Amino acid sequence: MLPRLISNSWAQGVFLAHPPNVLLLQAKATAPGLDMTFGTPAAFQAEDHGDCSLRQLKPHSLSQAMAPPDASKAPTELQCRMLCASWYFSCSLEAHIVVFGERVKENSEPGIMAAKPKLYYFHGRGRMESIRWLLAAAGVEFEEEFLETREQYEKLQKDGCLLFGQVPLVEVDGMMLTQTRAILSYLAAKFNFYGKDLKERVRIDMYVDGTLDLMAMIMLAPFQRPEEKQETLASVIQKAKARYFPVFEKILKDHGEDFLVGNKFSWADIQMLEAILMVEELNASVLSDFPLLKAFKTRISNIPTIKKFLQPGSQRKPPPDAHYVDLVSNILQF
């Protein structure tokens, strides 16, 4: 059973790449007096319409699902996140689906595979972790080069890769990107996690910046003296419960939708879930007074790409330990 993503007379679709080049649609549709679950494969011949593809499909049986004749034109990587499908039901309940989906483009030159994004950072969370979350949510595979010596860090500086002498550093689309916020904004826009217009984008920015403020305190704490660390972590829990979580609880209550902005899965949702899980590592019951955020956490955690990232063995990093703190301190010499 798929998580309920859209209510009333809408339906949700979660798209999964399925070999050989067949797209499977699973959806649950609800309407007054109607509660039906559909798991009907839908076969199609891929057509590229720029960043966003518009396709009209009719459900086929599994035996009718065929790979496109030219497999090279089939999507190579579909974003396994909430790609909305609006279902219109006629009296006969025949479903006509208008699918708004997007391909993750590999390269502007046909026939050439783009390199995976490459992340340069320490073997731990830090400021890179939100970047990992965003790529994982988009279903994008990435490589990592872990900084383990001062010499590696100095080489990146000598090669001119670190614009302001700082990591994270992300190699993507032929660019070497630094500055966490700039990297996140680029990836959010690239993978369509950044709203449909400027008004949605500024709301996403506000919500993301709010959660980053909270997360920054948690990231700083391991590098503080023990007495300062305890004070910081206590402040994090207090501020989460008194300042930050009430705001997001009210946002969800006021608009009554499943996502924070535009009722569509966005960077704000990804960042919010990451923040919630970080605070829960400090206090497991922190959401006890926030039922809508608790439901939000469950809902977002069950989006397929997010669920995969939360599983053991993923590229998600554990909380920092003493070894990580010593390593980072030695490399950055502070």
N, C-alpha and C positions, 0 to 999 in steps of 0.2 A: 504494500500500500504506500503510495507516494504521500509526502507531507502536503497538507492543504496550503497552497500558496496564494490562491485567489478565490474569493468567495462569491456569493450570489450566482448570477447566471454566467459567470466566466469559468474558464478551465485553465489548468496549468499544464504545461508540457515540459518534460525534461528530456533533452536530446542526448543520445549516447552514440558515439561512433561505433559502428558494428561491422566487422569485416564480412563479406568483401564489399566495402564501399556502400553499405546500405545504412540508411538512417532509420532508427527505430523510434517511434513516438509512443510514449506512455502518458496517459493523462487521466485525471479524475474530473468529471464535469458535475457541477451541481446547479440546480435551479429549484425554485419552489416546488416541493413535492417530488423532486427527482434527485436521486443520489446513485449515480452509476459510475463504475470504474471501467476505463477503456485501456487496453494494452495492445492496441492494434499496430502492427508494423506498417510503415508507410514508405514505399519505395519511390524514388524520384531520380531524374537525371539532373545532376547539378548544373546550375547556371549561375555564373558570377555576375552580380550587379553592383560591383564596387564593394564598399565596406559592409553594406547591408544587403542581404539577399531577400527577395520577396518571392515566395512560392505558394501556389495554391495546390493543395493536395486532397485526394480522397483516400480514405483508408482502404488498404488492400489486405488480402489474407496473406499469411506467411508464405504460402506457396507462390504467390504472385510477386513477392518482393525479389526484384532482380537487381544485380549490380548494373550501374550505368555502362553503356557500351564502351565508352572511353574512360577507363579507370583513372587516367592521368588528370581528368577534369573533376574528379570527385573530391569532396572536401577531405583534406588530409588531417585536419584537427578541428573538431567542433568544440566550442566552449561549452563545457558541461556545467552550466549554471542555468538559472531560470531564464529560458528563452520563451517569451510569452506566446501562447497560441490562443487566439480567440475562436471559440466554437459557436457556430450558429446552428440551431436545431430547427428544422422544419417540422411539420406535423408528423412526418414519418420518421423523425429522429435521424435522418441521414445527415451525417456530419460533413460540413464544408469547413476546411481549416485554412486560415491565412496565417502563415508562419513568418515571423520576423526573426531571422537568424543571421549570424555573421560567421564568415570563415576567418580563421586566424591566418593571415597571409604570410607565406613563408619567404617570398622574395618577389620583387617587382619584375624580375627577369624570368620568363618561362623556362622550366626545365632545370632551374638552379635551386637547390635546397638552401634556405637560410640557416646559418648557424644558430644553435640554441643560445638564449641569453646566458651570459657567464657572469657569475657573482663573485666578487673579490672581497673577502671579509674574514673575520675570525670564526672559529668553529663554535659558534654560539649565537644567541639571539641578537642582542644589541639593536642597533638601528636597521640592520638588514632584515630582521624577522618580518616586519610588515611588508617588505618587498617580496619575500618568499610567499607570504600569505596571498598577495595580490596575483602573482604568477600562478600559484596553485589553484586559486579560485577560477582563473581563466582556463585551466586545463593545459597550461604551457609547461613543457619540460624545460629544465634549466640545469646548467652545470655550475659547480662551485670550486673555487680555488681558495683554500684556507690559508690565511697568513699565520705562520708558525714561528717565524724568525724576524728579527729587526731588519735583516738584509733584504727579505722579500718586500717589506714595506718601503725601504729606501730605494729599491729598484723601481718600484712603481712611481715614486717621486721623481727619480732621475729620468725616467722615460717620459715624464710629462703627463702621466695619466691622472694624477690627483690634482685637480684644478686649484684647490685651496689646501692641499697637503693632508686631506682627510679621506677616510673611507666612511660609508660604503662606496664602492665602485661597481658599476654595472656596465658590461659590454653588451649592447643590443642595437640591432639595425645599423651596424657600422659606426656606432658612436660609443665613446667612453663617457658615461654619465656619472657625475658626482652630485652631492647634496640630496639628502634623503627625500625631502618634500618634492623637489623637482623630478626625481626618478619616479616617485609614486604618482604624481600628476600625469606624467607622460604615459606610464603603463595603464593608468585608469582610463585615459582618453583612448589609448590604442586598443584596449579590449572592451570598450563600450561600457565601462563602469562609472562614467562621469556625467550622467544625466543627459537629457535631450536638449536642453537650452541653458542659457546663462543663469536663469533663476534657479533651476535645479542644481546647477554646478556650484553656485555660491552657498546653497544650503548644504550640499555635500562637503564643501570646504569647511564650513562652520562646524559641522558635526565631527569631521575628521580631526580638525585642530583641537576641539574639546577633548576628544579621547586621547590624542597624542600628548596633551598636557598631563593627563593622568598617567599614561604609560611611561612618560619620561621620568617621573618620580620613581617608578618601580625599577627602571633601568639603571638609575643612578645609585640606588640603595646599596647594591653589593660592593660598591667601591668606597663606601663610607666607613668610618670607624664604627665598631659595634654599637655604641650608645646612640650615635647619630642614625645608624641604620634602623634600629628599632623605632626611633622617633619618626623617621620618614615613613616606614611601612604602616605605623599606626595612623599617621596623617593621611596616607593613601586610602585606607579603609574608611576613615571618617569622611573624607572629601567625596569618595565614591558614593557613599550612602546619603550624604547631605547635599551635595552640589551636583554631581554629574549624573548619576542614575535617575534621580527624580526628573531631570530635564528630558531624558530619553523615554522614560515611562510616560510622561505627559505628551510627548510627540506622538507616540504610538496610540495613546488614548484619544487624542484630538482628531487625528485623521482616520483612525479605525482601519488602517491598512496593514499589510503584512511586512512591508519594508519601510525604511526610514524616509526615503525620498522618491516621489513619483510612482509609488507602488511597483517599483522595479528594483531588482537586485543591483546594488551599487557598491562602490568603494566604501561608502559610509557604513553599510551593513557588515562588510568584511572587517573593517577597523573596529567596529563596535563589538563584534564577537571576540576578536583578539583581545580587546581590553577587558571584557567580561571574564574571559578565561584566566587572564593574568591576575586579576583581582581575586578570583575564586581560589587561586593557588595560595593566597594569603589568608582568605576567610571563605570557607566552603559555603557558608550560609548567607553570603552577602546579598543575594537576590531574594531573600525570604519575604521582603516587603515590596517586591516589584514583580507582580504576577505577569504583566505584559512583557517585560524584559526576559523573564524566565521562559515564556512561550516563544519569544523571539529567538532566544539562544537555541532552543530545541529545533525550531524551524530552519534556521540558517545552518545549523550543524548537520542537518540532513540533506542539504543540497549535495549532489553526488561528488563534485570536486572537493568541496569542503570536507565532507565525510571521509574521503580518501586521505586528505592531508592530515586529518586528526588521528588516523590509524597508526599504530606502531610501525616503524620502518620507513616512514615518510621523511621528507627533508625538513620537517619541523624540528626545531631545536629545543632541548630541555632548558629549564631555568638555569641561570649561571651558577656555577659552583666555585670553590676556591681556586681550582686549577685554571678555570677560564679567567677569573679576575687577575691572577698572577700573570698569565700569558699576555693579556691585553695591556696590563700595566707595564710589563717589561718591553713590549714592542713599541708602545707609544711613549714610554719613558716618563710616566707621571706617577 
